[in-house]
Amino acid sequence: MTGPQYPGCLPPESTPLHAAVGGCRRATTVDRVLAGHWRAVLDYAELCTVTKESAIRLTGTAFMRLLTDNTTHPAAFPWRPRLLSMVSQISGEWACDERKYGLHPRLRASLTEAVPSENASGPPDRQLLAVAFRQLPDRAQRLLWHHEVEREPPDVLAKRVEPLFGEHLQVELQRHRAALRAECLQAHHRLAADKQCTRYTHLIDSLVRHPSLLPPPDLQCHLARCHHCRAAAEQFDHSADRLTLMLAQAVIGFRAGDYSRSCLSRLPLAAPPPSRPGPSPAPLRRRTAVVLLTLAAVAALIWLLVRTVST
């Protein structure tokens, strides 16, 4: 019997994934996770590999790792970012043997030649944000990822954990953003190179919040020589849409910008807005009559003024 088809892959019976999870019989969870995340994870695996076959193999291995780890995953488990992160982790394993030739050349170089990890669209230093994101509860990770990176519309996002609509959804997202920023500050403290870095944490935070302020001379000197604090200042700034790319860079690294752009192609087509009933004929006729009377009165007034001036 042939199982359900998932976009861009072989039937599950033909993959290592199906063989691995078939014995555990968590069929409902497996099908739900595959249906909800296979395409997105495969899209990213294709960015990391040179052939479709390698991408499918990389994707299947990532699902197999998480679905067969004997861990009970809560309902709000952030499957998407964890699966994408697993693709990055497995790519590192491939780089150690002949499987490295299935990887994208730039990714292979970054993993095997000890060159800085390349990113197609932005700086790679996102350590604080990566640590901060993993410190958040599963629910917060899930909602933030699907809102900020995947850019899902509110009606889709509202169903990710439990029905949340309107103001309740926005309030929760605001709370999670604030928690992520607070965790970034804590991570800066924990990972600081020296005590001077920790002393400047809240001052850097204040300057990021109020960019019109000028940093004091001692902080300027510190930032000039401290890469850790310069990177922190950049990661503290979650203004505008910066978090969309930065969070993707923090979780997956390689070609995060390309993945972020690919999210738009997976968004459901928006339904056309409901048509608003037009004005009924009677009010429209009344408004037209008022306009015409007003124009007639203005014309008469101009005529009287012209006549008065001429006499």
C-alpha positions, -999 to +999 in steps of 0.1 A: +000+000+000+013+034-009+012+061+018+005+098+013+027+117-010+047+146+004+058+175-018+091+168-035+099+134-020+093+097-026+065+078-009+073+075+028+076+037+025+106+042+002+125+065+025+147+058+055+123+080+074+093+057+070+113+027+079+126+044+111+093+057+124+071+028+112+078+007+142+071+033+168+035+038+155+032+074+164+014+077+131-007+107+139+022+128+151+044+116+122+018+124+095+010+158+111+046+168+113+054+157+078+023+174+064+031+206+082+068+209+077+082+187+050+080+212+022+097+240+042+125+218+054+130+203+019+132+239+005+160+247+029+178+214+023+178+222-014+196+254-006+223+234+012+228+206-014+236+202-051+210+176-061+174+168-054+183+134-041+208+148-016+182+173-004+156+146+001+181+124+020+191+154+042+155+162+049+145+127+057+174+123+081+165+155+099+129+143+104+141+109+115+164+123+142+136+143+158+108+118+154+127+089+167+146+105+196+123+089+222+114+123+235+078+133+242+073+165+224+047+189+238+019+202+217+036+235+212+070+220+202+087+243+177+091+217+149+100+241+121+130+258+136+143+226+152+140+207+120+158+234+101+185+236+127+188+198+124+195+201+087+224+225+095+237+200+121+235+170+098+253+190+071+282+194+095+283+156+098+282+151+061+312+174+057+333+147+076+330+120+049+322+114+013+287+128+017+302+163+017+301+162-021+263+164-019+266+197-001+265+231-017+301+241-025+301+272-003+286+253+026+311+225+021+340+250+021+327+267+053+325+233+070+357+216+057+382+244+052+378+263+085+366+295+067+340+317+084+305+303+080+291+320+048+258+337+047+243+349+015+225+379+029+240+392+061+266+389+089+270+354+104+275+365+140+242+357+157+254+338+188+235+359+213+202+357+194+206+319+189+212+313+226+184+337+236+159+320+212+166+286+226+161+298+262+125+308+254+096+283+261+086+261+232+054+281+226+073+314+223+098+298+199+070+284+178+050+316+175+080+339+170+095+318+143+063+315+123+054+351+127+088+367+122+106+344+098+078+325+080+056+357+081+024+337+083-009+357+083-027+360+116-054+335+107-027+308+101-006+319+130-035+319+154-039+281+150-003+272+157-007+266+195-043+272+203-070+295+189-057+330+195-072+359+176-070+397+174-056+415+204-048+383+223-025+371+196-008+405+193-004+408+230+013+374+232+036+381+204+046+414+220+054+395+252+075+370+234+095+397+216+102+414+248+113+381+264+136+374+234+152+408+238+156+403+276+173+369+269+197+386+245+208+409+273+213+379+296+232+360+270+255+391+266+262+389+303+269+352+303+291+352+272+309+385+278+346+384+272+354+405+304+337+424+332+339+456+312+315+441+286+289+433+313+292+468+327+282+483+293+253+459+286+224+482+297+241+513+283+244+496+249+207+485+252+197+521+260+215+535+230+199+509+207+165+519+220+172+556+216+195+559+185+195+597+187+217+595+218+254+597+214+275+570+232+299+584+258+336+584+248+346+555+269+319+533+253+330+544+218+365+533+226+352+500+239+331+493+209+359+501+186+380+472+200+353+448+213+337+426+186+315+409+212+298+442+222+295+455+186+277+422+176+255+426+207+245+461+198+234+448+164+215+418+179+197+440+205+181+460+176+148+443+168+133+474+151+114+474+119+117+439+102+153+432+113+142+402+133+130+384+102+165+379+088+185+379+121+164+351+136+168+330+105+206+336+106+207+327+142+189+293+138+201+281+104+230+302+094+239+293+058+217+310+032+193+322+058+183+351+036+174+328+007+153+307+030+136+337+044+126+348+009+114+313+001+088+316+029+068+339+008+061+312-018+047+289+009+022+314+023-014+305+015-031+327-011-050+354+007-087+354+001-100+385-015-114+410+010-152+408+013-169+433-009-184+462+009-220+471-001-221+503-021-243+531-012-280+526-020-293+546-050-315+570-028-286+584-007-265+586-038-291+607-055-295+629-025-257+636-023-256+643-060-285+669-057-267+686-027-235+689-048-253+703-078-272+729-056-239+739-040-223+744-073-252+765-085-251+787-054-214+793-059-219+801-096-246+826-087-224+842-060-196+846-085-219+862-110-232+887-085-196+896-074-186+902-111-216+923-117-210+945-086-174+951-095-183+961-131-209+986-120 
